Amino acid sequence: MSATKVETLGSEEARQQLPSLLDRARGGVATLVTRHGRPCAAIVPVSVLAQATAVAPRGPSLTSLRGSGAGLWGENAVRTIADARDEWGE
């Protein structure tokens, strides 16, 4: 189920109509809630929320790269970073 219709209500009106807005969301209608004319929240069907927050498939783990930067900062990484900061006048 996806929201095919979007209604817009002010926050006070939405507060007063919350039970009916929840029923409408269950029926597939999304509601955009505004405050002072600016969008601030949405009441959407759970299926729309699930689609919007779905986690993208993860790529390969970066764990295999662990330690591959050894020596990148010289023998003393703290000293190298301190020298770089001194260069910028910090």
DAPE-V308909 format. One record per run of one state. SS is the DSSP state (~ for helix, > for strand, _ for the rest). FROM is the first residue (numbers start at 0). LEN is the number of residues. If there is no record, write none. Layout:
BEGIN
ss->SS from->FROM len->LEN
ss->SS from->FROM len->LEN
END
This chain:
BEGIN
ss->_ from->0 len->4
ss->> from->4 len->6
ss->~ from->10 len->6
ss->_ from->16 len->1
ss->~ from->17 len->9
ss->_ from->26 len->2
ss->> from->28 len->7
ss->_ from->35 len->2
ss->> from->37 len->6
ss->_ from->43 len->2
ss->~ from->45 len->7
ss->_ from->52 len->9
ss->~ from->61 len->4
ss->_ from->65 len->11
ss->~ from->76 len->11
ss->_ from->87 len->3
END
